[in-house]
Amino acid sequence: GYFDLISIDGRCRPMCLEHSIKKVKQGGWIIFDNSERLHYHLAINQYNFSKKINFYGFGPSLNTFWYTTIMKV
């Protein structure tokens, strides 16, 4: 692992997560934006993280809740 913290936001997030797992240090963190979306939620749940914390609130320009999940490797 090279990084203490990796942030994932943008396209191909499940693939980015797969690659990030290999690059983050043991005990490091991954931040995953918009984790409320089903295919992102499923991607996150493929892995056994030592800790997962969800933050939620209204996203910009929409009246729906958005989630950001931070996960400890």
RAKAWO-V385037 format. One record per backbone hydrogen bond with DSSP energy under -1.0 kcal/mol. CO is the residue of the C=O (numbers start at 0). NH is the residue of the N-H. E is the energy in kcal/mol with one decimal. If there is no record, write none. Layout:
CO;NH;E
CO;NH;E
This chain:
2;24;-3.5
3;28;-2.8
5;30;-3.1
7;32;-2.4
11;15;-2.4
12;16;-2.7
13;17;-2.0
14;18;-2.1
15;19;-2.5
16;20;-2.1
19;23;-2.1
22;1;-3.5
22;2;-2.2
24;27;-2.5
27;72;-2.9
28;5;-1.9
29;70;-2.8
30;7;-3.4
31;68;-2.7
33;36;-1.5
36;40;-2.9
37;41;-2.7
38;42;-1.3
39;43;-2.4
40;44;-2.0
42;45;-1.1
43;46;-1.6
50;71;-2.6
52;69;-2.7
54;67;-2.7
56;65;-3.3
58;61;-1.1
63;58;-1.7
65;56;-1.7
66;33;-1.2
66;34;-1.5
67;54;-2.9
68;31;-3.0
69;52;-2.5
70;29;-2.4
71;49;-1.8
71;50;-1.0
